Amino acid sequence: MTEQTRLEPGDKAPDFTLPDSEGNDVSLASFRGGPVVVYFYPRASTPGCTTQACDFRDNLALLGDSGYQVLGISPDKPGKLATFAENEGLPFPLLSDPDKTVLTAYGAYGEKKNYGKIVQGVIRSTFVIDGDGVIVKAMYNVRATGHVARLLKELKLDG
């Protein structure tokens, strides 16, 4: 396996501007002042990605009450993201990174094992970024199921 970028707590979060599901540009910098959860997922409307997105949706009030915003990023085009957001009632921005520039900058794209084979693809990852744009948590190779509950526990938001 080749070496790829891995971000760690204390690193400055790579800034980005990407189109959302409506084609509007969304910048990480516009969320300065409050914490943001940025999660990367392989493909909209697939079983695992739907589970993960719906877990974020179902816990959005809990995250929001503590000041967290949520952004989901995948290589999907805005139209596919719009369908995904509408079908699943996702009230947070889904951002399109088809050339995988932001995915790569965060170490969320590269070599991974899939059914025992090494392949290139999206590495399901989640980052918690503070109001100053510094990474507080960097979680790579997360599971779609149960990940949000684990994140809430680590952020001490699970009650």
Protein Blocks (a to p, Z undefined) as FASTA:
>chain_A
ZZdddddehiacdddddddfkopacdfklmgoiacdddddfbghiaklmmmmmmmmmmmm
mmmmnopacddddfbdfklmmmmmmmnopabdcdddfkommmmmnopaccddeehiacdd
dddddddddfkopafbdcehiafehklmmmmmmnopnZZ
